[in-house]
């Protein structure tokens, strides 16, 4: 019995197009060739003398009713599934379909036997009804197994496709949620950042440092242009993220002057790693706000990247005041919370964000899977 041919044709959708009909016919034909060849070779091995060509041809075309019925069985399986709590009408419908297809298939086999006598019977086979009944009895169990096999494979394939569609939809929704979180973070960041930057520009103008003011305006324009261009991307390369961070730091450097000491150390081999868009800038902004800005003497910001155990580890350090003992209960920073949410959306349990005190300051450690485009 050519079982494998059934599995492949189950993958056709409920609405079978002409191209799908071609594949159904081709797969059944291939299976029929195997079945017919096995039958003829088995009979030859047993020493039976039959008209080999007639027997081969009859066995090959005997599956024609199932070729035509396969799309119907698939459609019934999808519209009236039996894997759920099967109701009597559903069971009756499938039983009726099985009986009708079996009767037609048995009638077809009987007709082939009467017309071509492929088994080489020396005496007449008798009335068509008798041959039909005999064929139905001989192949009834086979027909049942074929029908059940089509149902089973249909549900397995549909379940797998359903899982794939669900994963795709979940990924799409996660992408949209991540972009929404990113947009919210941008809206939270831009007002006070713009306010501080414009104040710095105004101060430069008052001090008649026109070249520095123009340079800062150009830097701000470029920074906002990059922010606008990347707003639709939930992930970017680490090289792009570092470049975006440097433009932000250039503006902050004008504001804080020598009070802000910056170090960015990311190895070139990590530049193509995929990271959440707007990952480093909120962390550095947070370090400046709670570290450098609170000290008259300013402070140091160090950004570093490294590969550890197949993961990408990014750290943002500042030598400002340590976190209070109850900071986890009282901290409600939008940037940190937003970033944690986006990391969870994009990478689930594979990512982590830790905010911790060190001997000389505060460090944020972000760990996420090392992936490249």
N, C-alpha and C positions, 0 to 999 in steps of 0.2 A: 504493500500500500504506500503510495507516494505522499508521506505525511509532510515532508518539508515544503512541498509546494503550497500547502495551505497557509503556513506561517507568513510567507512573503506577501501573499495577496491580501492578507488581513490588514496590511498597512495602508490600504487604499481608504480614502475618506468616504463619508457617508454618501456624498454626491459624487458618483463615479463618472469621470470624464472619459471621452473616447480613448485618450492615451492610457488611462487606468484599465480600460477594457483590454487593451492590447497586452498590458503586463499580466493581467489575470489569465488571459488565454495562453500567453507564452509560458507562464509558470506551470499552469496545469498541463500544458503540452509536454514540458520537460519532465514533469512528474509522471505523466502517462507513458512517456517513452521508457522511463526506468521500470515502471510497473509492467509494461508489456514485454520488455526484454527479459525481465526476471521470470515471467510466466512461461515464455517460449523456451528459455534455457532450462528451466526446471523440468518442463515436460520432455525435452530432449534428453536430459540426464536420466530420466526415468525410463527411457526407451520407447516412449509413446511416439507414434508416427501421425503427426497432424500436418495439415496444410499450414506451415509456419507463417506464411505471409498473411493469410486470412486471420489466423489467431492473433498475430501481432497487431494487425490493423483494427480488429474488433476490440481488443483490450485497450488499445490507444484511444479510440473514440467512445468507449463505454462511459467515460467520465464527462462527456459533453453536458449532460443535464446539471451536474454539479458546477461546471464552469459557469453556466448561465445563472445558477441559483446562488452562487457565492455572494454577489453584491446584495441580494435580497436578505440572506441570512445575516450579513453584517449590519444591514439597516435595521432589521428586526432586533438584533442584539443591542444596538445603541438606543433605539426608541423604547424598547421594552426589556430592560435589563433583568436578568434572572439572578444576579449575584446579590441583590438586595433581598428584602423580605418578599419572597415571590408570592404574588397573589394568584388565585385560581385562574382569572382571565389571562394573565401573562403566561402561565404554564400551559394553559389550553391553546393559546396562540402559537407558542413554539412547538407544541406537540402536533398541532394541525399542520404547521409548515413542514415539520419533519416527515409526517405521513404523506403529504402531497408530493414533496420532492422525492421521497423514497418510491412512491408508486410510479412517478414519471421515470425515474432512473431505472427501476426494475422493468418497466414496459419497454424502455429503450434497449436495455440489454436483451430482453426476450426477442424483440424485433430483429436485432443483429444476429442472434442465434438462429432464428427461423430463416432469415434471408441468406446467411452465409455459412451456417453450420460450421463455425470455426473449430469446434472440438472433434469434428469428423465422425459424428454418430452414424452408424450404419443404418439405423432405422429412423423413420420420421419422428420428430420431437413431439408431435401431438398438437392439440389445439393451442392457439395463442394464449388463452386464459390459463391453461395448465402450465405452460412455459413461464408465463408472467408470475404466477403464484410461486413456482419453484425458485425463480430468480429472486423474488422478494424474500422468501424464507432463507435462502442461502446467503444473501447479502444484507439482510436487515440489520444485523449487529454492526456490520461495517458502516452502513449508512448512519446509524446512530452515533458511532464513534467519530465519524467525519463531522457531523453536525455539532456535536459537543466540543470537538477540537476547534472548530471555527469560532464558536462562542467563547471558549476559554482564551484563545489567542487574541481575539478581539478585545476582551476586557483587559488582558495583560498589556497589550500595546496601547490601548486608550489610557490605562492607568499611568503608564510611563510617560505618554505624551502630556497627560494632564499634570503630572508632577513637573515636567519640564516647563509647561506653560505657567504653572504657579510660581516656579522659581523665577522665570523671566518677568512675570508681573510683579513679584516681590522686589526683584532687583530694580525694576523701573520705578516702583513706588519709593524705594529707598533712595534712588537717585534724585527723584523729585523732592523728597523730604530733605535730603542733604543740601540741595540747591536752595530750598526755602530757608534752612538754617543759615546757610552762607549769606543769603540776602538779608536776613535779619541781623546778622553780625555786621555786615557792611553798613546797614542803616544805623546801627548803634555806634559804630566806629566813626563814621564820617563827620557828624556834626561837631563833636568836641575836637576832633583832629583838625578839621577845617578852621575852627575858631582859634585854636592855639597857633596854627601855622600862619593864618592871616594876621594875628597879633604880632607874631615874630616879624613878618614882612613889614607891618606898619612901624615897628620899632626900628628896623633897618632904614626905612625911608626917613624917619625922624632924625636918625643919626647921620643921614646923608650918605649912607653906604649903599648907593644906588646899584652898583655892580652886584653886590651880594643879594640885594632885594630882587633884581632881575633874575639872577641865578636861582633863587629860591622859588620864584614864580614859575620858571621853566621846569624846575624839578617837581613842583606841585602839579603842574599840568601833565607832565609825563606820568607821574604817579597815578593820577586820577584816570588818565587814558588807559593805562595798563589794568587798573581795577575794573574799568568798564568792559574792556575786551575779554577779560577772563571771568566775567560774572556768570557765564552760562556753563562753566566747567567745574565739576565737583572735585576733580583731581588734576594736578599738574605735575610736571617733573620737578625734582628737587632743585635743579638748576634755575628754573623759572621762579620758584618760590624764594630762593636765595636772592635772585636779582631784584625781585619785588621788595624784599626786605631791605636790601641795600638802598634802594631809592627812598624808602621810608626813613631809614637811619640817616641818610644825607640831610633830609629836612630836619630831623631831630637834632642833628649835630649843629645846625645853624642856630637852633633855639637854645641849646644847652652849652654850646661852645666846648671849652676844655673840661667842663664838668662831666661830660659823657665820654667815656673810653670804651671803644668797641673792638671786639675780636670775633671774626667769623671764620671757622675752620671746618670746611666740609670737603673731604677728599674727592677728586675728580671722578673716581670710579663709581661714586654714588649719585652723580648728577642726574642720571636718567631714571632714578627711582621715582615711583609714583607716590605722591603725598597729597593729602587733602588740601584743596585750595584755601589760601589764607590760614595756614597752619602756624607759621613762625611769627608773623607780624603781631597777632594778638598777644602772644606770649611775651614778645619783646616789649610791646606797649605796656603790658601789665608789670613787667620788670622795671621799666622806666618810671611808671606811675608810683609804684609802691617801694621802689628802691632808690634810684638816682634822684628823683624829684624831691624826695623827703630829706635829702642831705645837702647842706650848704656846699660841701666839698664835692658833691656829685658821686659818681661811682663807676663801676666797671660792668659791662654787659658782655658775656661770652656765649657765642652760639657755636655748637659743634655737632658733627654727625659721625656715626661709626656703624660698622656692620658687626652684629653679635648674634651668633647661633642662627644665622639665616634671617635675622630681623634687622630692620633699620632703627637705630636708636638716635634720637635727636635730643640735645640738652640745651636749655637756656638758663644761664646762671647770672645772678647779680649779687653784688657784695653788700646789699642794703640790709635793713633791719630784718631780724629773724621773724618767722611767723609766730603769732601768739599760740599758746597751748590749745585754745579752743577755737582755732581758726576754721576748722572743718565745720563746726556748728554754726558759726557766724558768717562765713564767707558766702556771698551770693553773687560773685562776679559773673556777668553775662558772658564775657569772652571765654573764660575757662569752662563754664557749664555748657556753653554752646559747642565748644570744641570737643568736649567729652561726648556729647550727643552725636556729633558728626562722625567721630571715630567709631562709636558703637554701631552706627548705621552702616558705615562703609566696611568695617572689618570685624564687627562683633567682638567675640572674646579674644580674638587674636591681637587686639590692640590694647594699649594701656596708657594712662596719663597719671603721673605721680608728681605731686607738689610737696617738696620736703625741705627742711632746714639742713644746712651743712655747717661745718665748723666756722666758716667765714661768711656765710650768706644764705641765699635761697636758690634752689635749683628746681627746674621743671624737667622731667624726663618723659619723653614720648616714645613709646615702642609700638611699631606696627610692622606688618609683613613687608619684606623687601621684594617689591614687584617692579618690573620694568615694562615699558610699552612694547 
